[in-house]
């Protein structure tokens, strides 16, 4: 299997001394040390500096240890997008435990199925989701439950949410452009079952900081289980190591970063439980010293205000985000000076991409965001005749197309087949499912994706709609 290796830093990252660490916790501490007073995270006007982020992570890490959580333990995070979720993620990783993120709106049935699969030792959960623990089987119940008080929605928060991406297309076809957002229940929520330990996150923030000499995880230590993509229906947890998480950061610094570290503002519009949210918002952006603004929902008025107050140079978002930015640029004559934008792969947006290239420049890179591929980055191009492709992969990532019935047979240029990806970001298999792992991951590190594609003689990858679509 492919593993992440330390690489020399990009010249733009002169504040770091080579080699860069290959575990997420040490790389975050590098950023904290160098950008101590700079804003790390912002949401709804609340800001946290890198220095304060570091103190909170270390205090919570010690609090987790005091609660009986150890290296290798699985810890569920069931929180809305917010600063607490960022802190919880990195505190778990710092002690060598494994973070498993869930949407705070994840249905109880699916949550129960996934808990049964990886049996978390602890859960950090929003109080309004405590009832979701009621249906768990005894063996899947976490011994420790750490609760987070539900954040109050701002008074001007929209009660209606615009659809994005594929949902936007469905909404247009049905004549519906918005969906109702359920508000957290008011008043205290009682935990329906008795657990070994019950604590509040805010109390654990009062713990003494983790000692400086506490050992960092190793590159091959598991950091995250991701239940996403093909894993949603069958509860397969994709295993990502610390080396996997730092791989995208190393790739970005080598091939994509041209601005000095600690100088940029980034917008994050992907959920933190998604693989892009993990790979970009929770890791790469923080490692690079960005001022990252979290947007828990797509709302045009909020984005317009943010364009005036905190214009981004880096964005990770769905296609609807870039469609909105292009429309805004056309109507106002003002476009954000984007240096880099991470968008998911798409077979169907070639005309839109040409428009965005005209209105926004061409800052897009494309992330193949299946959990198994661990966000393999492709470099878009605006070259005439290439708009239908997702571009070429980063130099550290290999791609090939194989026969749909025999992955040992590599297809020739222009031939449609199943896309396979190899690189330091590729996952290390499914949690406790060796047979399912072997079905998609070869012994030499090639992962079989669910996408049909072709690769031309120059290496440009074009995705092809599956027959069922």
Buried (B, 14 or more C-beta within 10 A) or exposed (E): BBBBBBBEBBEBBEBBEEEBBBBBBBBBBBBBEBBBEBBBBBBBEEEBBBBBBBBBBBBBBBBBBEBEBEEEBBBBBBBBBBBBBBBBBBBBBBBBBBBBBBBBEBEBEBBBBBBEBBBBBBBBBBBBBBBBBEBBEEEBBBBBBBBBBBBEBEEEBBEEBBBBBBBBEEBEEEEEEEEEBEEBEEEEBEBEEEBEBEBEBEEBBEBEBBEEEBEBBEBBBBBBBBBBBBBEEEBBBBBBBBBBBBBBBBBBBBBBBEBBBBBBBBBBBBBBBBBBBBBBBBBBBBBBBBBBBBBBBBBEEBBEEBBEEBBBBBBBBBBBBBBBBBEBBEEEEEBBEBBBBBBBBBBEBEEBBBBBBEBBBBBBBBBBBBBBBBBBBBBBBBEEEBBBBBBBBBEBBBBBBBEEEEBEEBBEEEEBBBBBBBBBBBBBBBBEBEEBBEEBBBEEBBBBBEBBBBBEEEEBBBBBEEEEE
